[in-house]
Amino acid sequence: MTDKRSIVKKATSAILKALAVFLTTLALIVVALLGVIYVLVKGPSPTAQKLFVLSVRETSAIGFLANIYLSDEELAKLTVSEIVKEPSEKTDTSLIEIPTPTPSTQPNDSETDIPEITEEEKDIEVVRISGSLYEGVMLIVKDPLRLFVGTPDELGGKGLKLDEMVEKYDAVAGINAGGFYDPFGGGHEGTPDGMVICNGEVVWGEPDIKLNVAGFDDTGILHVGMMTTKEAMDAKIQWAVSFGPALIINGKVQSFESDLISGLNPRTAIGQRIDGAVLMLVVDGRRMNSLGATYGDLADIMLDFGAVNASNLDGGSSTLMIYEGEVMNVCASVTGPRALPTTFLVR
């Protein structure tokens, strides 16, 4: 009996020591983290302060970190000057030249009449990109008529993860698209924040509210900027989601000359070249080798790839790209890919 008590006592002692080491280590990590945050927000660099605050406030999970050492008044001073102006310019469709439809989009009842597309003729190109603080992937889809919006079977409830959307529609590729309204994390990722248009019909959204929209019309031209559902219908938009801000309209970068208009975070964006090719972009963030991108970074990348029009989409932990069954970037969420209300998919 004495031996058993001795064994139990030793085991208990070992567990308590291990627990003490763990708690001490955790406490040191927390103290170190609080110290780093203090240096960032109270240190000598206004740039570091602003970049940190804007980065964390764009997230849903760690936005509270900006409030640890700063009052509401101090936070307001840091962010009030960096509000993105709403664009008034409309997409000029005459600037885009849509190519003749390819066999992948041209209907044909006879399978024998469809020519085989060789690897060299594939109209999708994958380009790895990198900057001083980010890494990402650009997917170039030469035929814009292959783009469409994927949604769950029913909007307003649970969403679907990107791989589930790709599988549901048998898509070749896809990225996350519009935002969602799930303030308390109650499993309503399928509730879009803004309008959604599918196959020429408004399936979600209030009729008279102007929103930042990214959508394709019946000819395959990408429209970006502010519009109501009526304006979208008048423009013959077939597939659209709401998010923003618009990055480029008619070749002009929009009102965020300073990189500090936003923080460094994972980003998703969509754009279109003058030849109609669609640019689908994801940028990794919250990693040691890829902190993330600002709106200015996205606009620069899109310009480098020849975008005439481009828009920011939902980012953060939602940022993800799949092509031919392969995940092309690193999801920023520690719990894995998120459920989504909308996606831009490629037939």
C-alpha positions as CSV (number, residue, x, y, z in Angstrom):
1,M,0.0,0.0,0.0
2,T,2.9,2.3,0.9
3,D,4.5,1.7,-2.6
4,K,1.2,2.5,-4.3
5,R,0.9,5.8,-2.4
6,S,4.5,6.6,-3.2
7,I,3.9,6.0,-6.9
8,V,0.7,8.1,-6.9
9,K,2.6,10.9,-5.0
10,K,5.5,10.8,-7.5
11,A,3.1,10.8,-10.5
12,T,1.1,13.7,-9.0
13,S,4.3,15.6,-8.3
14,A,5.5,15.1,-11.9
15,I,2.2,16.3,-13.3
16,L,2.2,19.4,-11.1
17,K,5.7,20.2,-12.2
18,A,4.9,19.8,-15.8
19,L,1.8,21.9,-15.4
20,A,3.8,24.6,-13.6
21,V,6.4,24.6,-16.4
22,F,3.6,24.9,-19.0
23,L,1.8,27.7,-17.2
24,T,5.1,29.6,-16.6
25,T,6.0,29.2,-20.3
26,L,2.6,30.4,-21.3
27,A,2.8,33.3,-19.0
28,L,6.2,34.3,-20.4
29,I,4.8,34.1,-24.0
30,V,1.8,36.3,-23.0
31,V,4.1,38.8,-21.3
32,A,6.4,38.8,-24.4
33,L,3.4,39.3,-26.7
34,L,2.1,42.2,-24.6
35,G,5.5,43.7,-24.7
36,V,5.8,43.5,-28.4
37,I,2.3,45.0,-28.8
38,Y,3.3,47.8,-26.4
39,V,6.4,48.6,-28.4
40,L,4.3,48.7,-31.6
41,V,1.5,50.9,-30.4
42,K,3.5,53.1,-28.0
43,G,6.9,53.0,-29.6
44,P,8.7,55.7,-31.6
45,S,7.4,54.6,-35.0
46,P,4.0,56.1,-36.1
47,T,4.2,53.9,-39.2
48,A,4.5,50.6,-37.2
49,Q,1.8,51.8,-34.9
50,K,-0.7,52.5,-37.7
51,L,0.2,49.4,-39.6
52,F,-0.4,47.1,-36.6
53,V,-3.7,48.8,-35.6
54,L,-5.1,48.6,-39.1
55,S,-3.9,45.0,-39.6
56,V,-5.5,43.6,-36.4
57,R,-8.7,45.7,-36.7
58,E,-9.4,44.1,-40.1
59,T,-9.7,40.7,-38.4
60,S,-12.7,39.3,-36.6
61,A,-10.7,37.2,-34.1
62,I,-7.9,39.4,-32.8
63,G,-9.2,42.9,-33.4
64,F,-9.3,43.5,-29.7
65,L,-5.5,43.6,-29.5
66,A,-5.6,47.2,-30.8
67,N,-7.6,48.2,-27.7
68,I,-5.2,46.9,-25.1
69,Y,-3.0,50.0,-24.9
70,L,-5.0,52.5,-26.9
71,S,-8.2,54.4,-26.0
72,D,-11.2,54.7,-28.4
73,E,-10.2,58.3,-29.1
74,E,-6.6,57.3,-30.0
75,L,-7.9,54.5,-32.3
76,A,-10.3,56.9,-34.0
77,K,-7.4,59.3,-34.7
78,L,-5.4,56.5,-36.3
79,T,-8.2,55.2,-38.6
80,V,-10.4,58.2,-39.4
81,S,-8.0,59.5,-42.1
82,E,-7.7,56.2,-43.8
83,I,-11.3,55.6,-44.9
84,V,-11.5,54.6,-48.5
85,K,-13.6,57.0,-50.6
86,E,-16.5,55.5,-52.5
87,P,-15.8,55.5,-56.2
88,S,-18.2,57.5,-58.4
89,E,-16.8,56.3,-61.8
90,K,-18.6,53.5,-63.6
91,T,-16.9,50.7,-65.5
92,D,-16.3,51.7,-69.2
93,T,-17.1,48.5,-71.0
94,S,-15.6,49.9,-74.3
95,L,-12.2,49.4,-72.8
96,I,-12.5,45.6,-72.7
97,E,-12.3,43.5,-75.8
98,I,-13.9,40.1,-75.2
99,P,-12.4,37.3,-77.4
100,T,-14.4,34.9,-79.5
101,P,-15.8,32.1,-77.2
102,T,-13.6,29.0,-77.0
103,P,-14.8,25.4,-77.2
104,S,-14.9,25.4,-73.4
105,T,-17.8,27.9,-73.4
106,Q,-19.4,27.4,-76.8
107,P,-22.3,24.9,-76.6
108,N,-22.3,22.0,-79.0
109,D,-24.6,19.0,-79.1
110,S,-22.1,16.7,-80.8
111,E,-19.1,15.7,-78.7
112,T,-17.2,14.7,-81.8
113,D,-17.2,18.3,-83.0
114,I,-15.4,19.6,-80.0
115,P,-11.7,19.9,-80.7
116,E,-9.3,18.6,-78.0
117,I,-7.6,21.4,-76.1
118,T,-3.8,20.7,-75.7
119,E,-1.7,21.8,-72.7
120,E,-0.3,24.7,-74.7
121,E,-3.7,25.9,-75.6
122,K,-5.2,25.8,-72.1
123,D,-6.6,29.1,-71.3
124,I,-5.7,29.1,-67.6
125,E,-2.2,30.2,-66.4
126,V,-0.8,29.9,-62.8
127,V,1.8,32.5,-61.7
128,R,3.5,32.5,-58.3
129,I,4.1,36.1,-57.1
130,S,6.1,37.6,-54.3
131,G,6.9,41.0,-52.8
132,S,8.9,42.2,-49.9
133,L,6.3,41.2,-47.3
134,Y,4.0,38.7,-49.2
135,E,3.7,35.6,-51.3
136,G,0.7,34.7,-53.4
137,V,-0.8,33.1,-56.5
138,M,-2.3,34.7,-59.6
139,L,-4.7,32.6,-61.8
140,I,-5.2,34.0,-65.3
141,V,-8.3,32.8,-67.0
142,K,-8.3,33.9,-70.6
143,D,-12.0,33.2,-71.3
144,P,-14.1,35.4,-68.9
145,L,-17.3,33.5,-69.8
146,R,-16.0,30.6,-67.8
147,L,-16.4,32.6,-64.6
148,F,-19.6,32.3,-62.4
149,V,-20.6,32.7,-58.8
150,G,-21.1,29.5,-56.7
151,T,-23.3,29.5,-53.6
152,P,-24.7,26.9,-51.1
153,D,-28.0,25.3,-51.9
154,E,-29.7,27.9,-49.7
155,L,-28.4,31.3,-48.7
156,G,-28.9,32.5,-45.1
157,G,-27.7,29.5,-43.2
158,K,-24.6,27.4,-43.3
159,G,-22.1,28.0,-46.0
160,L,-19.9,25.7,-47.9
161,K,-16.1,25.4,-47.9
162,L,-14.3,26.2,-51.1
163,D,-13.5,22.6,-51.9
164,E,-17.2,21.7,-51.4
165,M,-18.2,24.5,-53.8
166,V,-15.7,23.3,-56.4
167,E,-17.0,19.8,-56.0
168,K,-20.7,20.8,-56.1
169,Y,-20.3,22.7,-59.4
170,D,-17.6,20.4,-60.8
171,A,-15.5,23.5,-61.3
172,V,-11.9,23.6,-62.5
173,A,-10.9,26.4,-60.1
174,G,-12.2,28.8,-57.5
175,I,-11.5,31.5,-55.0
176,N,-13.5,32.9,-52.1
177,A,-15.6,35.9,-53.0
178,G,-18.1,38.1,-51.0
179,G,-18.2,38.6,-47.3
180,F,-20.7,37.1,-44.9
181,Y,-22.7,38.3,-41.8
182,D,-22.0,36.0,-38.8
183,P,-21.2,38.4,-36.0
184,F,-21.3,35.9,-33.1
185,G,-19.9,32.9,-35.0
186,G,-23.2,31.1,-34.9
187,G,-22.6,29.0,-38.0
188,H,-24.3,31.4,-40.4
189,E,-21.4,31.8,-42.9
190,G,-24.0,31.2,-45.6
191,T,-25.5,34.7,-45.0
192,P,-24.0,37.1,-47.5
193,D,-23.2,40.6,-46.5
194,G,-24.6,42.5,-49.5
195,M,-26.0,41.5,-52.9
196,V,-25.5,38.3,-54.7
197,I,-26.5,37.8,-58.4
198,C,-26.6,34.4,-60.0
199,N,-27.4,33.7,-63.6
200,G,-28.9,37.1,-64.1
201,E,-31.1,37.0,-61.0
202,V,-30.7,38.9,-57.7
203,V,-30.7,36.0,-55.1
204,W,-29.7,38.2,-52.1
205,G,-29.7,41.9,-51.3
206,E,-31.8,45.0,-50.7
207,P,-32.9,46.8,-53.9
208,D,-32.0,50.4,-53.1
209,I,-28.7,50.2,-51.2
210,K,-25.5,51.1,-53.1
211,L,-22.8,48.6,-52.5
212,N,-19.3,47.9,-53.7
213,V,-19.8,45.2,-56.4
214,A,-17.6,42.9,-58.5
215,G,-19.6,41.2,-61.2
216,F,-19.6,39.9,-64.8
217,D,-22.2,41.0,-67.4
218,D,-23.6,38.8,-70.1
219,T,-20.6,39.4,-72.4
220,G,-18.1,38.5,-69.7
221,I,-17.0,42.1,-68.8
222,L,-16.1,42.6,-65.2
223,H,-17.9,45.6,-63.5
224,V,-16.5,47.0,-60.3
225,G,-17.6,49.9,-58.1
226,M,-20.7,51.1,-56.4
227,M,-24.2,50.1,-57.6
228,T,-27.6,49.1,-56.5
229,T,-29.3,45.9,-57.6
230,K,-31.4,47.9,-60.1
231,E,-28.2,49.4,-61.6
232,A,-26.7,45.9,-61.7
233,M,-29.7,44.6,-63.6
234,D,-29.6,47.6,-66.0
235,A,-25.9,46.7,-66.7
236,K,-27.0,43.1,-67.4
237,I,-24.9,41.7,-64.6
238,Q,-25.1,37.9,-64.6
239,W,-22.8,37.0,-61.7
240,A,-21.9,39.3,-58.8
241,V,-21.0,39.6,-55.2
242,S,-20.5,42.5,-52.8
243,F,-17.2,43.5,-51.3
244,G,-14.6,46.1,-51.7
245,P,-13.0,48.4,-52.1
246,A,-12.6,48.8,-55.9
247,L,-8.9,48.8,-56.6
248,I,-8.8,49.9,-60.2
249,I,-11.6,51.4,-62.4
250,N,-11.0,52.1,-66.1
251,G,-7.2,51.8,-65.6
252,K,-7.1,54.3,-62.6
253,V,-6.0,53.2,-59.2
254,Q,-8.6,54.3,-56.6
255,S,-8.3,56.6,-53.6
256,F,-5.7,54.9,-51.4
257,E,-2.4,56.4,-52.5
258,S,-0.9,55.6,-49.1
259,D,-0.1,51.9,-48.3
260,L,-1.4,52.6,-44.8
261,I,-5.0,52.8,-46.1
262,S,-5.1,49.2,-44.8
263,G,-3.1,46.7,-42.8
264,L,-1.1,43.7,-43.8
265,N,-3.4,40.7,-44.2
266,P,-4.3,37.8,-46.4
267,R,-6.1,39.1,-49.4
268,T,-8.2,37.9,-52.3
269,A,-8.9,40.1,-55.4
270,I,-10.3,39.8,-58.9
271,G,-9.6,41.8,-62.0
272,Q,-9.7,41.9,-65.8
273,R,-7.3,42.8,-68.6
274,I,-8.1,44.7,-71.7
275,D,-8.2,41.4,-73.6
276,G,-10.9,40.1,-71.3
277,A,-8.7,37.7,-69.4
278,V,-9.7,37.5,-65.7
279,L,-7.1,37.9,-63.0
280,M,-7.9,35.8,-59.8
281,L,-5.5,36.7,-57.0
282,V,-4.8,35.3,-53.5
283,V,-2.1,36.6,-51.2
284,D,-1.0,34.7,-48.1
285,G,-0.7,36.5,-44.7
286,R,-0.1,36.1,-41.0
287,R,2.9,33.9,-41.7
288,M,6.6,34.6,-41.1
289,N,7.5,34.5,-44.8
290,S,4.3,36.3,-45.9
291,L,2.9,38.9,-43.5
292,G,0.2,39.9,-46.0
293,A,-0.7,42.7,-48.4
294,T,-2.3,46.2,-48.3
295,Y,-4.9,47.5,-50.7
296,G,-2.1,49.4,-52.4
297,D,-0.1,46.1,-52.8
298,L,-3.1,44.5,-54.5
299,A,-3.6,47.4,-56.9
300,D,0.1,47.3,-57.8
301,I,0.0,43.6,-58.5
302,M,-3.1,44.0,-60.6
303,L,-1.5,46.8,-62.6
304,D,1.6,44.7,-63.2
305,F,-0.6,42.1,-64.7
306,G,-2.4,44.6,-66.9
307,A,-5.7,45.0,-65.1
308,V,-8.1,47.6,-66.4
309,N,-10.6,47.0,-63.6
310,A,-10.1,45.2,-60.3
311,S,-11.7,44.8,-56.9
312,N,-10.7,43.6,-53.4
313,L,-12.8,40.6,-52.2
314,D,-13.2,39.1,-48.7
315,G,-9.8,38.2,-47.3
316,G,-8.3,37.2,-44.0
317,S,-9.0,33.6,-43.0
318,S,-11.4,33.3,-46.0
319,T,-8.6,33.8,-48.5
320,L,-8.2,30.5,-50.5
321,M,-7.6,29.3,-54.1
322,I,-8.2,25.8,-55.6
323,Y,-7.1,24.8,-59.1
324,E,-7.5,21.3,-60.6
325,G,-8.1,19.9,-57.1
326,E,-5.0,21.4,-55.5
327,V,-5.1,24.1,-52.8
328,M,-2.8,26.8,-54.2
329,N,-2.1,28.9,-51.1
330,V,-1.9,28.6,-47.3
331,C,-5.1,29.2,-45.4
332,A,-4.6,31.7,-42.6
333,S,-7.2,30.1,-40.3
334,V,-5.8,27.9,-37.5
335,T,-9.0,25.8,-37.8
336,G,-8.7,25.2,-41.5
337,P,-10.7,26.6,-44.5
338,R,-13.9,28.5,-43.6
339,A,-17.4,28.0,-44.9
340,L,-18.4,30.7,-47.3
341,P,-21.6,32.1,-48.8
342,T,-20.2,32.9,-52.3
343,T,-17.2,31.9,-54.5
344,F,-16.0,32.9,-57.9
345,L,-15.6,29.6,-59.8
346,V,-14.3,28.6,-63.2
347,R,-16.1,26.2,-65.4
